Amino acid sequence: MGNKDHPFHAVAEMAAKRGLKDLKLKEERGGAYVRLYQNTPPLFFKHRNDPSDSFDRESFNDFKRILLSEDDCANGPEATVVLIRSLLEKFADYTPRRS
């Protein structure tokens, strides 16, 4: 995926408009790496079609990873924001496991 057409760009913009101010976009390597994340609870969203990347461990080691499929993003950013909001509620009590 890795480009400006990544669905997470539109999702991040829509999320801000819909009051999810803590949901942020992380982009590295000129757009080759794109994730959505929130610090509290510590969750990050990865599009299933995006390749795995060492930035996930470096940036989100203690975060819960949630994969979003192509179908999850197929109905546009508004529908994806609704899904993400429900996932944020579902995992609101998530705390990282410390070893």
Steps between C-alpha positions, in 0.01 A plus 500: 500500500744768619395820324286811544195303387520282811149481651633597844567857381130562440409306815730718714347815352146373559585381852612851596174643363301240696663576834765228518771756572730242664512279189814594309663407172860378499672505165861412427719421201327742269161339550614139476410458868157622613331418831223649711558501874371621832709516816214443745407223472825400327366369168623523145322414180675336207343440161525129423645574153789702644824310548632431847759751606759536777344841578213309661731360768697823530199731527224278634671226701252515790198577284232255394500454123164490325493396137245663273416315180426640159131437573528700825609802296290437187200712601696821534662690785176573686416129535859421595491768772180342639677162508810647665287680759334168589840330525632778723201447727544122495866527599461803731638302796794355310828514687825362360631179646835560661743212510 
